[in-house]
Amino acid sequence: MTETLRLPSRSRARALQGHPWLFANELREAEAAALAGEACALRDARGHFLGSGVVNPGSAIAWRRF
C-alpha cells in the first residue's frame, strides 16, 4: 500500500478516535477522486498515520477503515 490520503485538520480528531469511516465532506475531494477504489493510508494534515482503508468518493461514506 503506497497511496496516501491526507485529511484537512478539521477531520483529525474524529479519525483519531478510531471512527471506522469518514464522510466525503471530510476528505480533500481531488485526492479522494484520484484514489477511487484504492487501498491507502490515511494521514492527518501533519502526516501522522491514522489507519488504512479503501476510498470510494462516489459514496457518502468515502473512506472505510480495514
C-alpha angles and dihedrals in degrees: 000000000000102000119100131199116198125205129219110249093255092067097051100090095052093050092046089056087065098253106173096224144021128218122238093251089059094060133072100259099215093051093046092050091051091052098046110153093004130125107234146165116255116221132178123239090276094050099256113150113248103171147297128271150131126282124224110167091177091069131070086239098057102175127034123191119233 
